[in-house]
Amino acid sequence: MIRNFLLLFLAVAVTSACSNAPKKVIEEKKVSKYEASWESLAQHNEAPDWFQDAKLGIYFHWGVYSVPAFGSEWYPSRMHYEGNKEYAHHLEKYGHPSEFGYHNFVPMFKAENFDADQWADLFEKAGARFAGPVAEHHDGFSMWDSEITPWNAVDEGPHKDITGLLQKSITDRGMKFITTFHHARNLQEVDTIVKDGEEIVRQLGHYPRFENMPTVSEDEKLKYLYGNIPSEQWYKEVWFGKLKEVIDKYQPDIIWFDSWLDRVPENLRQEFCAYYLNEADRLGKEVVIVRKQEDLPLDVSVDDLEKSRKNVLEKKSWMTDETVSTGSWCYTDNLKIKPAADVLHVLIDIVSKNGVLLLNISPMADGTIPADQQDVLLKMGAWLEKYGEAIYGSRPWYTFGEGPTKEPEGHFKNHQAFLKVKYSAKDIRYTTNNGNIYVTILGWPGENQEVLFEAFSKSDWTEIKAIKNVTLLGCDEKIDYELTDKGLTIITPVKAVDSMAVVFKVEV
């Protein structure tokens, strides 16, 4: 008994001594998957399946620039240049820009009618699979709760976390969340060129460095709106800092960049990509980075074409950013809205060539989405509700289509030529989904009409398979068809199914 007691005492004593000894703390070092180098970042899948399946997203140019509702979203810059219509308008309505600066519009941006749930409901009904705001345009006003700049939607203007409210409403409905950034141009920069023997100073930033203007004020607060900050500080603290802030607060599934990323030092572009992708990896997410110029490698990002699109089928997934209007990206008093069929045809054309459409709308400053814009979205959504199997989750066939209408070459520089492109019932687009081939005619070809789909011809369709059946989506009538050496011939039904576009499902 005594021996057992002594053994117990010794055991307790040793345990006590060990518990009082200094503990060796072993910290598990977090290993980042991606390093800030293009080689490491290229391991990332730049276009995950969910993105390729989504096909349609919606975003919106909405901010302080919506208040004057004149010209375009470039009003903050152009109001300073004599000779511009924006300058003349500003002078007449608000006074000289040296006395009434862009910052004076901020209290007028109240967003009193903004309702994130109503907006998200509309986007869902429109058939969007992702949506989100222009988080910051060139104007330096952040549409989120920012600690980096005093010019943000919580501290100024609406006094609401616009991005946060939208993130919740959009993701609650099963859509992915996108934030777009245009702020690389906000930094004030100038350079000098020699033309015809004369030195000319060029304004490279969004806001010009003109004497006696608020844009060159030494007021520390105004500097953060007008980008009047030393470049080294601005790139790291403002450009990169704002991106980090949005990633940390809202975990966007897509970050999309406007032009001028080439001005940002390459090492910071790499650091951003690594930060975003490592945060996504930590959360178990696949995210997408979209670029508009050749300023990020395409094994890291998705290529975007502004108001233009490919005229060939691309192997890699790509994107077009297009707007619902024929003019400004933001709301203006004279904004003209495109017919729903025109916007839908652009979507169908893009999808047939392995692309994704990011469609812009233009809310009013008070947060109202005008009825004519809502009408376009709802008509598109109604069509997608009926015929979406030809769009969502689809992939390109061996050819994108046929017909007389051709898209021009080029990028944004040809956007006016793209605006003139009008499709008709003579234009046909193809996609595949679940082993079926979908043939979409961009219009109604007429009742009881014979239509030839040339892509099924013996000379072009090299992997010829037996056709099991042909149906017209949304129609119960039996479709007569015949596969010949020239292609697949069908006879349209005796009653029109849809005036915007019709889809034949070919089962093989």
SVG drawing of the C-alpha trace seen along z (x, -y; Angstrom):
<svg xmlns="http://www.w3.org/2000/svg" viewBox="-50 -80 61 82">
<polyline fill="none" stroke="black" stroke-width="0.4" points="0.0,0.0 2.8,-2.5 4.8,-1.6 1.7,-2.2 1.1,-5.6 4.7,-6.7 4.5,-5.7 1.3,-7.7 2.9,-10.8 5.9,-10.6 3.7,-10.4 1.7,-13.5 4.9,-15.4 6.4,-14.7 3.2,-15.6 3.0,-18.9 6.6,-19.7 6.0,-19.0 2.9,-21.2 4.8,-24.1 7.7,-23.8 7.7,-26.2 5.6,-24.9 7.1,-24.6 4.7,-26.4 4.6,-24.9 3.0,-27.3 1.7,-25.7 3.0,-28.0 0.3,-28.7 1.6,-27.7 0.2,-29.7 -0.6,-27.9 0.3,-30.7 3.4,-32.9 3.5,-36.4 4.9,-35.2 3.2,-34.6 4.6,-31.0 3.0,-30.2 -0.2,-32.0 -0.6,-30.1 -1.4,-27.0 -4.8,-28.6 -7.7,-27.5 -8.6,-30.9 -12.1,-29.8 -13.6,-27.2 -16.7,-25.2 -19.1,-27.4 -18.0,-30.4 -18.2,-28.7 -21.7,-27.4 -23.0,-30.8 -23.1,-32.6 -24.8,-35.8 -23.9,-38.3 -25.2,-41.8 -23.4,-44.8 -24.1,-48.5 -22.4,-51.8 -24.0,-53.6 -22.4,-56.2 -21.8,-59.9 -21.5,-60.4 -25.2,-59.4 -26.2,-62.6 -25.6,-65.1 -27.1,-62.4 -25.5,-64.2 -23.0,-63.0 -21.7,-59.8 -19.8,-58.3 -16.8,-60.4 -18.6,-63.6 -16.2,-63.9 -13.3,-64.4 -14.8,-66.2 -16.5,-68.8 -13.1,-70.4 -12.2,-70.8 -13.4,-73.9 -15.0,-73.2 -16.7,-70.0 -20.5,-69.8 -20.1,-68.6 -18.1,-71.8 -20.8,-74.0 -23.5,-72.1 -21.7,-72.3 -21.1,-76.0 -24.7,-76.7 -26.3,-74.4 -23.8,-74.3 -21.3,-77.1 -17.6,-77.0 -15.8,-73.7 -13.3,-75.6 -16.3,-76.7 -18.5,-73.6 -16.3,-70.6 -17.2,-66.9 -17.0,-66.4 -20.0,-68.7 -22.1,-66.1 -21.4,-63.5 -24.1,-64.7 -26.6,-64.6 -26.0,-60.9 -28.5,-59.6 -29.7,-56.3 -32.9,-56.8 -34.8,-54.3 -32.1,-51.6 -33.3,-48.2 -30.7,-45.4 -33.4,-42.6 -35.4,-44.2 -32.4,-44.5 -31.3,-40.9 -34.8,-39.7 -34.7,-41.5 -31.3,-40.0 -32.5,-36.6 -35.6,-37.0 -33.4,-38.3 -31.5,-34.9 -28.2,-36.2 -26.0,-33.7 -23.7,-36.3 -24.2,-40.0 -22.6,-42.9 -21.5,-46.5 -18.9,-48.7 -17.2,-48.8 -15.2,-51.9 -15.1,-53.8 -12.3,-56.3 -13.9,-58.9 -12.4,-57.7 -15.7,-57.0 -15.8,-53.6 -19.2,-51.9 -18.4,-49.9 -17.6,-50.5 -13.9,-51.6 -11.3,-52.4 -8.8,-53.5 -10.7,-56.4 -13.2,-58.8 -15.0,-58.9 -17.1,-55.8 -20.8,-54.9 -21.0,-54.5 -19.3,-57.7 -20.6,-59.9 -23.5,-60.0 -26.0,-57.1 -24.6,-56.2 -25.2,-52.5 -22.8,-49.7 -24.0,-49.3 -21.6,-46.4 -22.2,-44.6 -26.0,-44.7 -25.8,-43.6 -23.4,-40.8 -25.8,-39.3 -28.9,-39.7 -27.2,-38.3 -25.6,-35.3 -28.7,-34.5 -30.4,-33.8 -27.7,-31.4 -25.9,-33.8 -22.2,-34.4 -20.9,-37.9 -18.8,-40.1 -17.1,-43.4 -15.5,-45.5 -12.7,-48.0 -11.9,-50.9 -9.7,-52.8 -6.3,-52.3 -7.0,-55.6 -7.8,-57.6 -4.1,-58.4 -3.3,-61.9 -0.4,-61.7 0.9,-63.8 3.5,-63.5 5.0,-65.7 5.2,-64.9 6.7,-67.0 4.4,-67.5 5.4,-69.7 8.3,-71.1 6.0,-72.1 5.8,-70.5 2.4,-69.4 1.4,-68.3 -1.0,-65.3 -3.3,-64.6 -3.1,-60.8 -5.3,-60.6 -9.0,-60.8 -8.9,-64.2 -6.7,-66.9 -4.1,-68.9 -5.5,-72.3 -4.6,-75.3 -7.2,-76.6 -9.3,-73.4 -10.3,-71.2 -8.4,-68.4 -5.1,-69.9 -6.2,-70.9 -3.8,-70.3 -6.8,-69.3 -5.9,-65.8 -9.5,-64.5 -10.0,-65.8 -6.7,-64.2 -8.3,-60.7 -11.1,-61.5 -9.1,-63.2 -6.1,-60.8 -3.7,-63.7 -1.4,-61.4 2.3,-60.4 2.3,-57.5 4.3,-55.0 1.9,-55.6 -1.2,-55.5 -0.4,-52.2 0.2,-50.3 -2.1,-52.0 -5.0,-52.9 -5.0,-50.7 -3.9,-47.5 -5.3,-48.4 -8.9,-48.8 -8.7,-45.5 -7.6,-43.7 -10.4,-45.4 -13.1,-44.2 -11.6,-40.7 -11.5,-40.5 -15.0,-42.0 -17.1,-40.5 -15.2,-37.5 -16.2,-38.2 -16.3,-35.3 -15.1,-37.5 -12.9,-40.6 -13.1,-42.4 -10.7,-45.2 -11.2,-48.0 -8.3,-49.3 -5.0,-50.9 -3.7,-48.1 -0.5,-48.4 0.2,-51.6 0.2,-49.5 3.7,-48.1 3.9,-44.5 5.0,-43.3 1.8,-44.8 -0.4,-43.1 1.3,-39.8 0.8,-40.5 -2.9,-41.2 -3.4,-38.0 -1.6,-35.9 -3.5,-37.5 -6.9,-37.0 -6.2,-33.4 -4.8,-32.4 -7.8,-33.9 -10.1,-32.0 -8.1,-28.8 -8.4,-29.2 -12.2,-29.5 -12.3,-26.5 -13.5,-28.7 -12.7,-28.9 -12.6,-32.6 -12.1,-34.4 -9.9,-37.5 -11.0,-39.3 -8.8,-41.8 -9.5,-44.1 -6.0,-44.9 -2.9,-42.8 -1.9,-43.6 -2.5,-40.2 -1.5,-36.8 -4.3,-34.8 -3.3,-31.7 -4.1,-33.8 -7.1,-35.8 -10.0,-35.8 -9.9,-38.2 -12.7,-40.8 -13.8,-42.8 -15.6,-46.1 -18.8,-46.6 -17.3,-44.1 -16.9,-40.4 -15.2,-37.6 -16.1,-36.7 -14.6,-33.2 -15.0,-30.3 -12.4,-30.6 -11.0,-27.6 -10.5,-29.6 -13.4,-31.1 -13.7,-34.9 -16.1,-37.7 -17.8,-40.7 -18.9,-43.7 -21.9,-45.3 -24.5,-47.8 -28.2,-47.8 -28.1,-51.3 -26.8,-52.7 -24.8,-55.4 -23.5,-56.1 -22.8,-53.3 -24.4,-55.3 -27.8,-56.8 -28.4,-60.1 -31.6,-62.0 -31.6,-61.1 -30.4,-57.4 -31.7,-55.3 -32.3,-51.6 -31.8,-48.7 -34.6,-46.4 -34.6,-43.2 -34.1,-41.1 -30.9,-42.9 -29.4,-42.2 -30.5,-38.6 -29.0,-38.0 -25.7,-39.4 -25.8,-36.9 -26.6,-33.9 -23.8,-34.9 -21.3,-35.2 -22.2,-31.9 -21.9,-30.1 -18.3,-31.2 -17.4,-30.1 -18.0,-33.5 -19.8,-35.0 -21.8,-38.2 -21.4,-40.8 -24.4,-43.1 -24.4,-46.6 -27.5,-48.5 -27.8,-52.2 -29.7,-52.9 -30.8,-56.5 -29.0,-58.3 -31.8,-57.6 -31.5,-53.9 -34.4,-53.4 -33.8,-51.1 -35.9,-52.6 -38.8,-50.7 -37.5,-50.4 -34.3,-48.8 -36.3,-46.4 -38.4,-45.5 -35.3,-44.4 -34.1,-42.3 -37.4,-40.6 -38.0,-39.8 -34.5,-38.2 -35.2,-36.3 -38.6,-35.0 -36.8,-33.7 -34.0,-32.1 -36.6,-30.5 -38.1,-28.7 -35.0,-27.9 -32.1,-28.2 -30.9,-24.6 -29.4,-25.9 -27.4,-28.5 -26.7,-27.6 -24.0,-24.9 -23.6,-24.6 -20.4,-24.4 -19.5,-25.3 -20.1,-22.8 -17.5,-22.4 -18.8,-25.6 -20.5,-28.6 -23.0,-29.2 -23.9,-30.4 -25.8,-33.2 -25.2,-36.5 -24.5,-38.7 -20.8,-39.1 -19.2,-40.9 -16.3,-43.3 -12.8,-42.8 -11.3,-44.5 -12.0,-45.6 -13.6,-48.8 -12.2,-50.9 -14.9,-49.3 -17.7,-49.5 -19.8,-51.8 -19.6,-49.1 -20.6,-46.4 -23.6,-48.6 -24.8,-48.5 -24.8,-44.7 -28.4,-43.4 -29.2,-39.7 -32.2,-38.2 -33.9,-34.8 -31.3,-34.0 -28.6,-33.8 -28.1,-30.6 -26.0,-29.7 -25.1,-26.3 -24.3,-25.0 -24.1,-21.6 -25.3,-20.4 -25.7,-16.9 -24.9,-15.3 -27.5,-17.2 -27.0,-19.9 -29.0,-23.1 -29.7,-25.2 -30.9,-28.7 -32.4,-30.9 -32.1,-34.6 -35.7,-35.4 -38.8,-33.6 -38.3,-32.2 -42.1,-32.0 -44.7,-29.3 -44.4,-26.0 -41.0,-27.0 -38.2,-24.8 -34.9,-25.7 -31.5,-24.2 -28.9,-23.9 -25.7,-23.7 -23.4,-22.7 -24.9,-19.2 -23.7,-18.7 -21.7,-15.6 -18.7,-17.7 -18.6,-19.8 -19.9,-17.5 -17.0,-15.1 -18.2,-13.2 -21.6,-12.4 -24.0,-10.6 -27.5,-9.3 -30.1,-11.9 -32.6,-10.4 -35.1,-13.2 -35.6,-17.0 -37.9,-19.1 -38.6,-22.8 -38.4,-23.9 -41.7,-25.4 -43.7,-23.6 -45.6,-20.3 -46.0,-20.0 -43.9,-17.2 -41.1,-18.6 -40.4,-17.0 -36.7,-16.8 -34.3,-15.1 -30.5,-14.7 -29.0,-14.9 -25.5,-15.5 -26.3,-19.3 -27.3,-19.4 -30.3,-19.0 -33.6,-20.3 -36.5,-21.0 -40.0,-22.3 -41.1,-25.0 -44.5,-24.5 -47.7,-26.2 -47.7,-28.6 -44.9,-31.0 -43.3,-30.0 -41.2,-33.1 -40.4,-36.3 -36.9,-36.9 -35.3,-33.6 -36.3,-29.9 -34.3,-26.8 -34.3,-23.4 -33.0,-20.5 -31.2,-17.8 -30.8,-14.5 -28.0,-12.3"/>
</svg>
